[in-house]
Amino acid sequence: ISGLLAPERGKVSRGEVHFRGHDLRALAAPERVRLGIAHVLEGRHVFGHLTPLENLIAATSMHKSRTRITELTERVFTYFPRLKQRAGAQAGYLSGGEQQMLAIGRALMTEPKLLMLDEPSLGLAPFLVDEIFDIISRINRDTGVSLLLVEQNATAALSIVDHAYLIDNGRVLMSGTADALQQNPDVQEFYLGG
């Protein structure tokens, strides 16, 4: 969807992949970003030699107004106050949770219409998972940005999504509202620990 990773296997052989009236298959990754798609990859991928502030600014090439960049930076710092406290440190020395916050914040600097998050809880302590998922939910509420979340932590994911798909080896096993999946006995037994 983001164009950052090519398919490992398979291809779209029928139909089209459209976003905001554009066929995504014909667009390169930078064009998809300008269209409003932001992708936070698994594993954070921050620019370790840059500060958090420099990481945020690095994502703003489509913005011409310094005022707008400042506004977006302050909005990210409002969501992630810890980043503001560490704004002058090298990002490579931030904790895993802080790097995840920075990766999400950098994506927000593009003013996405669709924010895709791949395993945002990966390698994080449970209290940080809760904090990050609370912030993700708040971002959705405050900005109206659509979220596409890929997450193995079913409890965390189902706590913030409206609709969910249970996928195993590339096959959709189940789909429905988050409430319906949470109430499903198989989901409770195999994915929710009880």
Rosetta blueprint (number, residue, H / E / L):
1 I L
2 S L
3 G L
4 L L
5 L L
6 A L
7 P L
8 E L
9 R L
10 G L
11 K L
12 V L
13 S L
14 R L
15 G L
16 E L
17 V L
18 H E
19 F E
20 R L
21 G L
22 H E
23 D E
24 L H
25 R H
26 A H
27 L L
28 A L
29 A H
30 P H
31 E H
32 R H
33 V H
34 R H
35 L H
36 G L
37 I E
38 A E
39 H E
40 V E
41 L L
42 E L
43 G L
44 R L
45 H L
46 V L
47 F L
48 G L
49 H L
50 L L
51 T L
52 P H
53 L H
54 E H
55 N H
56 L H
57 I H
58 A H
59 A L
60 T L
61 S L
62 M L
63 H L
64 K L
65 S L
66 R H
67 T H
68 R H
69 I H
70 T H
71 E H
72 L H
73 T H
74 E H
75 R H
76 V H
77 F H
78 T H
79 Y H
80 F L
81 P H
82 R H
83 L H
84 K H
85 Q H
86 R L
87 A L
88 G L
89 A L
90 Q L
91 A H
92 G H
93 Y H
94 L L
95 S L
96 G H
97 G H
98 E H
99 Q H
100 Q H
101 M H
102 L H
103 A H
104 I H
105 G H
106 R H
107 A H
108 L H
109 M L
110 T L
111 E L
112 P L
113 K L
114 L E
115 L E
116 M E
117 L E
118 D E
119 E L
120 P L
121 S L
122 L L
123 G L
124 L L
125 A L
126 P H
127 F H
128 L H
129 V H
130 D H
131 E H
132 I H
133 F H
134 D H
135 I H
136 I H
137 S H
138 R H
139 I H
140 N H
141 R H
142 D H
143 T H
144 G L
145 V L
146 S E
147 L E
148 L E
149 L E
150 V E
151 E L
152 Q L
153 N L
154 A H
155 T H
156 A H
157 A H
158 L H
159 S H
160 I H
161 V L
162 D L
163 H E
164 A E
165 Y E
166 L E
167 I E
168 D E
169 N L
170 G L
171 R E
172 V E
173 L E
174 M E
175 S E
176 G E
177 T E
178 A H
179 D H
180 A H
181 L H
182 Q H
183 Q H
184 N L
185 P H
186 D H
187 V H
188 Q H
189 E H
190 F H
191 Y H
192 L L
193 G L
194 G L
